[in-house]
Amino acid sequence: MIDFALLGFVAVNVVAALSGAFFPPGAWYESLNKPPWRPPNWLFPVAWTALYAMIAVSGWLIWTAAPLEETWLALTIYSVQVVLNACWSAIFFGIKRMDLALAELCLLWLSIVAMIVTFYPISPLAAWLLVPYLVWVSFAGVLNFTMLRLNPRTADSWEPADGR
């Protein structure tokens, strides 16, 4: 039997993931100075596919665990997190603002912590499914911060320090 609620959570996460397709890294990103410990480009979509699947299942577990009057706060935080997640690519790759992307990433990180805290009493499994997401976003924050430091702002746009 098809669980339409699960399909809905998957669809919401696919839509959020599409922001990466609309705002791909491109030549600008490739020209930036990057730390030597940055993962290879192929790892990002692999990691995000697994993370989005866990995020979708986590939300679905909350949806099915209790009545809406008991889960509305958790699901509201979930919704905020989805929007913040989808916006990061537009900020970092779209408008090329690593500083604003880092600030936005901090809000995303806080929303993930809030999800874990609100999900745990409802479904410990749903909360634990979000831990890899929190770890990855923490790593992404360090990477974003490091790239910001390695690529100082020149003129009115974020360009590589060497002008490439």
N, C-alpha and C positions, 0 to 999 in steps of 0.2 A: 504494500500500500504506500502511496506517495504521501509524504508529510509536507504539506504546502508551507507550513511555518518554517521548517528547515530550509526549503527552497527559497523562501523569502529572505532569510538571513544570509544565505549564500549569495543571492542576487544583490543584496545591499552591499556586501563586501566586494563583489565583482565590480559594481559601479564605482566604489571607492578606489579599487585597484586600477581602473581605467584612467585615473588621473595621471598615472605613470606613462600610459600610452599617449595621452594628449600632450604631456610635457616631458618628452624623453630627454635624456642627458645631452646628447648632441655634441657638436664641436666645441661649444663654450666649455662644457664640463671637461671634455678631454684635454683642453688646453690649460686647465688649472693645475697648480702645484698640489700634489697629493702626498700624504704620508706613505712610507714604504709598507706599512702594515695594513693598508686599505685592502679589503677583499677584492678578488677579481670581479669584473663586471658581470660575468655569467652567474655569480652566486646570488646577486640581489633578487632576480626574479624567482629563483628556486626557493630562497628563504622566505620571500613574501608570499609565495603560493602556499607554503605550509602554514605560515602565520595567519593568513586570511582564512584558511580552512579552520584553524583552531579558534579564531575570533568568532567565526560564524557559528560553530558548534557551541561555543561558550554562551553566546547570546541566546541561541535556541534552547539550551538547557535551562537558562533562567526563565525564558518565556513559558516553558512547559512545567517548571517546578512548582509554581504557586500562582494564585490568582493575581490579576493585574494590580489590584489594590495593595498587594504585598511586594510587587516587583517594579512598580512604576518608576521609582527613583533609580534603581539599577539600570533599567532600560533607557531612561532619559540620559544617564551618564554614558551608556553604550552609544546612543545616537550622537551625542556630542563628540565622542571619541572617533566615530566614523567620519564625521565632517572634518575634524582636525586632521585625521589621517589623510583624507583625500586632498586637503589643501596644501600639504607640505610640498608636494612635487610642483604645484603651480607657483609657489613662492620661491623655492630653490632653483628649479630649472626654468620655469616660465618667466618670472620677472628678474631672475638672477640676483636675488637678495639673500645671501647666506646669513646675514645678521637677523633679518626678520624670520627666516626659516628656523634659525636656532631658537628664537623666542617662541615661535609657534610650536616647535618640538618640545619645549619645556612644558607648555600647556598640554600637549598630547601626553607627555610622560605623566603629568599629574592626573589626567583623566584616566589613564590606565591604572594607576595606583588606586584611584577612587573606585574604578570598576572592581578591582580585586577585593577591596575592602567591602564593598556593598554586595558583591556576588557571593563571597565566602559563606555568610550565614544562610543563604538560600541554597547554594549548591557548591560545596567545596571543590568538586571536579571542575565546574565552570571557572572558578577562580584560579585553580592550578593551571588550566589550559592557557591562561593569559600570562603566566610567568615568562615563557620564552619570548613573547611579544615585548614585555617590559625590558627584558635583557637586551633584545635586539634594538629597541628604541634607545636604550641607554647607550649602547655602542654607537648607534647612529648619531646621538647627540655629541659624543666625544669626537667622532669623525667630522661632523659639521663644524664644531668648534675649532678643531685642528685645521681644517681647510680654510676657515675664516682667518685664522692666524697666518697661514702660509700664503694667503692671497690678499694682501692689504688692498684696501679700496683705493682706486685711482680715478680721478675726475668724478663724474656723477654716476658711474655705473660700476658694477663688479666685473672687473677684467683681470686677467692674470697679471701678476706683478711685472712680468717681462714683456707685456704688451702683445703677446700672441693672440 
